[in-house]
Amino acid sequence: MSRVAVIGAGYVGLTTAACLADLGNHVMVVDIDREKIAQLRRHQVPFFEPGLSELVERNGKAGRLGFTTSYDEAVPGAEYAIIAVSTPEGDGGEADLSYVEAAASSIADSMDGPLVVVNKSTVPPLTGDMVSRVLRKRNANHRAEVVSNPEFLREGSAIQDFMHPDRVVIGSHDPEAAAKVARLYAPLEARVLITPNIYTAEMVKYASNAFLAARISFINEIARICERVDADAKLVAEGMGLDKRIGPSFLDAGIGYGGSCFPKDVKALAALAERFDYHPELLHAVMAINRDQRMLAIDKLRECLDTLEGRIVGLLGLAFKPNTDDLRDAPSLDIARVLLAAGAEVRAYDPAAMERARVLLPEVEYSADAYALADGADGLVLVTEWNEFRHLDLGRLKMAMRRPVIVDGRNIYDPSMMRGLGFTYRSIGRD
């Protein structure tokens, strides 16, 4: 099997490393965060991702997965170096590639022979050329070919997505290097798309995320219209999804998308388009609808309570999606801050994300469970559709509240049932 260096121990890097090790490869993960590496050496994963801790522990104990802060320990002798570092939003919305460039420089300084450098970070087209220039400039003695292999891992199901992918996308100016990367995925028996150049593979990731974000913003705009004509957005989406040309995925009206990918990737794609003198009107509309959608929950709550000042409001969920503790660009952050600014007392409960939230939202009171959250509350906003919220004792919840007001930002409850239980209930596109 192959020797692989993975640069970056975040969601993508650590999942990729653990899964490749589980396929029998020898993988060494490099990260500059000493505390994180120390945790991982103890087989402790520093974030919540179902199944990942078990995978790290199993492969760590088997000697197939190691962790270091030293490129000199990881890169020499490796056949592949996979860059999986962050590409945060820059000042103008563009992708900040400084971490990618730094990783490429460190790889070049440590490589001692031919190497395939695989860019798995989400990057705009032409980034592969930049990585190639860095590698050639800093190490002219050894040949390094650059390949784009974008990731399509969803937080909360990342291991499943890696081991059973819809597709593996690979692109390079060097067909031999692309074929070598494809061999890493051979045990998965997945569909592999090898593009004729690196730019196309880089673009696939941005186009995919932008399209999914557009579907979410589209159904949220439809939901706004549904509310005005007394139509049920959930059933409208179901009817649309039965059309084979459309399908049901990403047609759930709610308070919009968040997380580490969609928000920054749509912005970065728009910035890329403008850099090449094209105005991406659709992308700007997608972003504007998503911003507005977060505030819709606030508007519905204010309508039910007359005022937010002095009201006790509980947030059911904080993470941007279930089965993760990730709060990057989570709708809960904007909602909590607006409520606090309006004079409300804000409480929150999330099964996984409260420890991270305490740092970002210190003014919020954190509850032990959903029922403690509801005790004496004037209103609840369902922000994250965790499964445990689908199975709450709603009668008990209502009895605990001072005013039985629920704004369901994810449409997980049946409006007729909620009103039958005596709740003042608002949802998205179903009122």
matplotlib code that plots the C-alpha trace (Angstrom):
import matplotlib.pyplot as plt

x = [0.0, 1.0, 2.7, 0.6, 1.2, -2.0, -1.5, -4.2, -6.1, -9.5, -12.7, -11.5, -7.9, -8.6, -11.5, -9.4, -6.4, -8.4, -10.3, -7.1, -5.5, -8.5, -8.0, -4.5, -2.3, 0.3, -0.8, 1.0, -1.0, 0.7, -0.8, 0.9, -1.5, 0.5, -2.4, -4.5, -1.7, -1.2, -4.9, -4.9, -1.8, -4.1, -6.7, -9.0, -10.7, -11.0, -14.5, -17.7, -18.0, -19.9, -17.6, -14.4, -13.0, -13.3, -11.6, -8.7, -8.2, -8.3, -5.9, -3.6, -3.3, -2.6, 0.3, -1.2, -2.1, 0.2, 0.3, 3.1, 3.8, 6.9, 6.8, 10.2, 8.7, 5.7, 6.8, 10.1, 9.4, 5.8, 4.3, 1.4, 1.1, -2.5, -3.2, -6.4, -6.0, -8.5, -9.3, -11.2, -13.1, -10.8, -11.6, -13.3, -15.1, -12.4, -10.8, -7.8, -5.1, -2.4, -2.6, -2.5, 0.6, 2.3, 1.6, 3.0, 6.2, 6.7, 6.1, 8.7, 11.2, 10.8, 10.4, 13.3, 12.0, 9.2, 5.9, 2.3, 0.8, -3.0, -5.0, -8.1, -8.8, -11.6, -9.8, -10.7, -9.4, -5.7, -4.7, -3.1, -0.8, 0.2, 1.0, 3.1, 5.1, 5.8, 7.0, 9.3, 10.7, 11.5, 12.7, 14.1, 15.8, 12.7, 9.7, 6.3, 3.1, 0.0, -3.5, -6.9, -9.1, -11.9, -13.7, -17.4, -17.7, -20.8, -20.3, -22.2, -21.8, -18.2, -17.0, -19.9, -19.3, -15.7, -16.2, -19.2, -18.8, -21.2, -18.1, -14.3, -13.2, -9.5, -7.8, -4.2, -2.1, -0.3, -2.4, 0.0, -0.3, -4.1, -4.1, -1.9, -4.3, -7.2, -5.4, -5.8, -9.5, -9.5, -10.7, -13.9, -15.0, -16.4, -17.1, -14.0, -14.1, -10.7, -10.8, -8.4, -6.9, -6.7, -9.0, -12.1, -11.7, -11.2, -14.4, -16.5, -16.4, -17.4, -20.2, -21.6, -21.8, -23.2, -25.9, -27.0, -27.0, -29.1, -31.6, -32.0, -32.4, -34.9, -37.2, -36.9, -38.1, -41.0, -41.8, -42.1, -44.6, -46.5, -47.1, -48.8, -51.1, -51.9, -49.9, -47.9, -44.3, -43.4, -46.0, -44.9, -41.4, -42.6, -44.5, -41.5, -39.2, -41.3, -40.2, -37.2, -35.7, -35.7, -35.4, -36.1, -32.7, -32.0, -35.6, -36.3, -37.6, -36.2, -33.9, -31.2, -27.8, -24.7, -21.5, -18.0, -18.7, -21.8, -21.5, -17.8, -17.8, -20.7, -18.9, -15.6, -17.2, -18.9, -15.5, -13.8, -16.4, -16.0, -12.2, -12.7, -15.2, -18.4, -21.3, -22.8, -26.4, -27.8, -25.0, -25.7, -29.4, -28.7, -26.6, -29.2, -32.1, -30.1, -29.3, -32.9, -34.1, -32.3, -34.2, -37.5, -37.5, -37.0, -39.8, -42.2, -41.2, -41.7, -45.1, -46.2, -44.7, -45.4, -41.9, -38.7, -37.5, -37.6, -38.8, -37.2, -36.4, -34.9, -33.0, -33.4, -30.1, -27.0, -24.9, -25.5, -26.8, -27.4, -24.7, -22.0, -20.7, -19.7, -20.8, -19.1, -21.6, -24.4, -27.8, -28.0, -25.2, -27.0, -30.4, -29.0, -27.2, -30.2, -32.4, -29.8, -29.6, -33.4, -33.3, -34.3, -32.9, -31.6, -31.2, -29.9, -29.6, -27.7, -26.7, -23.1, -22.3, -22.7, -19.1, -18.0, -21.0, -20.0, -16.9, -18.8, -22.0, -21.0, -24.1, -26.4, -27.6, -27.1, -29.6, -29.2, -31.9, -34.9, -37.3, -35.0, -34.7, -38.5, -39.0, -40.6, -39.8, -41.9, -40.9, -38.7, -37.0, -36.1, -32.8, -31.2, -33.2, -31.6, -33.5, -34.1, -36.2, -38.5, -39.4, -39.9, -42.8, -44.5, -47.2, -44.5, -42.7, -45.9, -46.6, -43.1, -43.4, -44.8, -46.1, -46.4, -44.9, -42.8, -41.1, -40.1, -37.2, -36.8, -40.5, -40.1, -43.5, -47.0, -48.8, -52.3, -50.9, -49.0, -52.0, -54.1, -51.8, -52.3, -49.1, -48.9, -47.0, -45.1, -43.2, -41.5, -43.9, -46.7, -48.5]
y = [0.0, 3.7, 6.2, 9.3, 12.7, 14.6, 18.3, 19.6, 17.8, 19.5, 17.8, 17.0, 16.2, 14.0, 12.1, 11.6, 10.4, 8.0, 6.5, 6.1, 4.4, 2.1, 1.1, -0.1, 2.9, 4.3, 7.9, 10.6, 13.8, 17.1, 20.1, 23.2, 23.1, 21.3, 20.9, 19.3, 16.9, 16.0, 15.1, 13.0, 11.1, 10.1, 9.1, 12.0, 13.8, 17.5, 17.9, 15.9, 13.6, 10.3, 7.3, 9.2, 8.7, 4.9, 5.0, 7.2, 4.9, 1.7, 2.8, 4.6, 1.4, -0.6, 1.8, 2.9, 6.4, 8.9, 12.5, 15.1, 18.8, 18.2, 18.1, 16.5, 13.6, 13.2, 14.1, 12.3, 8.9, 9.7, 9.0, 11.5, 14.7, 15.7, 19.4, 19.7, 23.1, 25.8, 28.4, 31.0, 34.0, 36.8, 40.5, 40.8, 37.4, 35.6, 32.5, 33.1, 30.8, 31.7, 28.3, 26.4, 28.3, 27.8, 24.1, 23.9, 25.7, 23.4, 20.3, 21.5, 22.1, 18.6, 16.4, 14.1, 12.5, 12.5, 13.3, 13.7, 16.8, 16.5, 19.6, 18.6, 22.0, 23.9, 26.3, 28.4, 27.5, 28.4, 27.5, 24.3, 26.4, 28.5, 25.4, 24.1, 27.4, 27.2, 23.6, 24.3, 27.5, 26.0, 22.6, 22.2, 18.9, 16.7, 16.5, 17.2, 16.9, 18.7, 17.1, 18.5, 16.1, 18.1, 16.7, 16.1, 15.2, 16.3, 17.0, 14.4, 11.7, 12.3, 8.7, 7.3, 9.9, 9.0, 5.3, 5.3, 8.4, 9.5, 10.3, 10.9, 13.9, 14.1, 16.7, 17.4, 18.6, 15.3, 12.3, 9.9, 11.7, 11.8, 8.0, 7.5, 9.4, 7.4, 4.2, 5.4, 5.1, 1.8, -0.2, 1.9, 0.8, 4.4, 6.2, 8.3, 11.3, 12.4, 15.8, 16.8, 19.7, 20.8, 23.8, 21.8, 19.6, 22.7, 24.2, 21.1, 21.7, 25.4, 24.7, 21.8, 23.8, 26.9, 24.8, 23.2, 26.6, 27.9, 25.1, 26.0, 29.7, 28.9, 26.8, 29.5, 32.1, 29.8, 29.4, 33.2, 33.2, 30.2, 32.1, 34.8, 32.5, 30.0, 27.1, 24.6, 24.9, 21.4, 19.8, 22.0, 20.8, 17.2, 17.6, 19.2, 16.5, 13.7, 15.1, 13.0, 16.0, 17.8, 15.3, 15.9, 16.8, 20.3, 21.4, 21.9, 25.4, 26.8, 29.5, 29.0, 27.3, 27.8, 26.0, 26.1, 25.5, 26.9, 30.5, 31.1, 29.0, 31.0, 34.2, 33.0, 31.9, 35.3, 37.0, 34.8, 35.7, 39.4, 39.1, 38.0, 40.8, 38.8, 39.9, 36.7, 37.9, 34.6, 34.0, 37.4, 36.6, 33.3, 35.0, 37.8, 35.4, 33.3, 36.4, 37.5, 34.0, 34.0, 37.1, 35.6, 33.6, 36.8, 38.5, 35.6, 35.5, 39.3, 39.0, 36.4, 38.2, 41.8, 42.7, 41.0, 43.2, 41.5, 38.2, 34.9, 33.1, 29.6, 28.3, 24.6, 23.8, 25.8, 23.8, 24.7, 21.1, 18.0, 15.5, 18.1, 20.7, 23.0, 26.7, 28.2, 30.7, 28.9, 30.7, 30.4, 33.0, 35.7, 34.9, 34.9, 38.2, 39.9, 38.7, 39.9, 43.3, 43.6, 43.1, 39.5, 37.0, 34.2, 30.6, 27.7, 23.9, 21.8, 18.1, 18.7, 22.4, 24.2, 24.0, 25.8, 28.2, 29.4, 31.0, 32.7, 33.6, 34.2, 36.2, 33.3, 31.0, 27.3, 24.7, 21.0, 19.8, 21.0, 21.0, 23.1, 25.4, 25.8, 26.4, 29.9, 30.8, 33.1, 31.5, 28.8, 28.9, 25.5, 26.2, 22.8, 19.7, 17.2, 13.9, 14.3, 17.4, 15.4, 13.1, 15.6, 15.3, 18.4, 18.5, 18.6, 21.3, 23.4, 23.1, 24.4, 27.5, 30.9, 31.5, 28.4, 30.1, 28.0, 29.2, 26.1, 27.1, 23.7, 22.6, 19.4, 19.6, 19.3, 22.6, 21.1, 18.9, 21.8, 24.1, 21.3, 21.0, 24.7, 26.2, 29.4, 27.9, 29.4, 27.6, 28.5, 28.6, 26.8, 29.4]
z = [0.0, -0.3, 2.0, 2.3, 4.0, 4.8, 5.5, 7.9, 10.7, 10.3, 9.2, 5.6, 6.4, 9.4, 7.8, 4.6, 6.6, 8.8, 5.8, 3.7, 6.7, 7.0, 3.4, 4.3, 3.5, 5.9, 6.6, 8.5, 9.4, 9.7, 11.5, 13.0, 16.0, 18.7, 21.1, 18.4, 17.4, 21.1, 21.3, 18.2, 19.4, 22.4, 19.8, 20.9, 18.0, 18.7, 17.0, 16.7, 13.7, 14.1, 13.8, 13.4, 16.9, 16.5, 13.1, 14.4, 17.4, 15.4, 12.7, 15.2, 17.3, 14.1, 13.3, 10.0, 11.2, 12.8, 13.7, 13.8, 13.6, 11.5, 7.7, 7.8, 9.6, 7.3, 3.7, 3.0, 1.5, 0.9, -2.6, -2.1, -0.1, 0.3, 1.1, 3.2, 4.9, 5.4, 2.6, 4.6, 3.2, 2.2, 2.6, -0.7, -0.5, -2.4, -1.1, 1.1, -0.2, 2.2, 4.1, 0.8, -0.3, 3.1, 2.9, -0.6, 0.6, 3.5, 1.3, -1.1, 1.6, 3.0, -0.1, -1.0, -4.2, -6.8, -5.2, -6.3, -4.5, -4.2, -3.5, -1.6, -0.1, -1.8, -4.1, -7.2, -10.7, -11.2, -7.7, -8.9, -11.1, -8.0, -6.0, -9.0, -9.1, -5.4, -5.6, -8.5, -7.1, -3.7, -4.8, -8.3, -7.5, -7.3, -9.5, -8.0, -10.0, -8.8, -8.9, -7.9, -6.0, -4.4, -1.4, -1.2, 2.5, 4.4, 8.1, 10.1, 7.4, 6.3, 6.7, 4.8, 2.1, 1.7, 1.7, -0.6, -2.8, -5.6, -7.6, -7.3, -9.3, -10.3, -12.6, -13.5, -16.4, -16.0, -16.9, -15.2, -11.9, -12.2, -12.8, -9.8, -7.5, -9.0, -7.8, -4.2, -4.5, -6.4, -3.3, -3.2, -6.7, -7.1, -10.3, -11.1, -13.4, -14.6, -16.2, -19.0, -17.0, -13.4, -13.8, -14.5, -11.4, -9.3, -10.8, -10.1, -6.3, -6.5, -9.1, -7.0, -3.8, -5.5, -7.2, -3.9, -2.2, -5.1, -4.6, -0.9, -1.6, -4.4, -2.2, 0.5, -2.0, -3.0, 0.7, 1.1, -1.8, -0.4, 2.8, 0.9, -1.2, 1.6, 0.0, 1.9, 1.0, 2.3, 0.0, -2.9, -2.4, -2.3, -5.5, -7.2, -5.9, -7.5, -10.9, -11.9, -13.5, -10.2, -7.3, -3.6, -2.3, -0.8, -1.2, 2.5, 3.3, 6.5, 7.9, 5.2, 4.8, 6.9, 7.7, 6.4, 2.7, 1.1, 2.4, 1.7, -1.6, -3.1, -2.2, -3.5, -6.8, -7.2, -6.5, -9.0, -11.7, -11.0, -11.1, -14.8, -15.5, -15.2, -12.9, -11.3, -10.7, -9.7, -7.1, -5.5, -5.3, -3.6, -1.0, -0.4, 0.0, 2.5, 4.6, 4.7, 5.6, 8.9, 10.0, 9.0, 12.2, 14.2, 12.4, 13.1, 16.8, 17.2, 15.5, 18.1, 21.1, 20.1, 21.4, 22.0, 24.8, 28.1, 26.6, 27.4, 24.1, 23.8, 20.8, 20.1, 18.4, 17.6, 15.1, 11.5, 10.9, 12.9, 13.9, 14.1, 16.6, 13.8, 14.3, 11.3, 9.8, 11.7, 11.5, 15.3, 15.8, 13.8, 15.4, 19.0, 18.4, 17.0, 19.9, 22.4, 20.7, 20.8, 24.6, 24.8, 27.3, 25.2, 26.2, 24.1, 24.1, 21.6, 22.0, 20.7, 20.1, 23.4, 24.4, 21.3, 21.5, 25.0, 23.4, 20.6, 22.6, 26.2, 26.9, 26.2, 29.0, 28.3, 29.3, 30.2, 27.9, 25.9, 28.8, 31.0, 28.0, 27.8, 31.6, 31.8, 28.2, 26.1, 22.9, 21.3, 17.9, 16.4, 14.7, 14.1, 13.2, 15.6, 15.8, 19.5, 18.8, 16.6, 19.5, 22.4, 24.7, 23.3, 26.0, 28.7, 26.7, 26.5, 30.2, 31.0, 28.9, 30.0, 26.5, 24.2, 21.1, 18.8, 15.6, 13.7, 11.5, 10.0, 9.5, 11.5, 13.2, 11.8, 12.0, 12.7, 15.5, 17.1, 17.1, 18.4, 21.4, 22.1, 20.7, 18.8, 16.0, 13.0, 10.4, 7.1, 4.1, 5.9, 8.0]

ax = plt.figure().add_subplot(projection="3d")
ax.plot(x, y, z, "-o")
ax.set_aspect("equal")
plt.show()
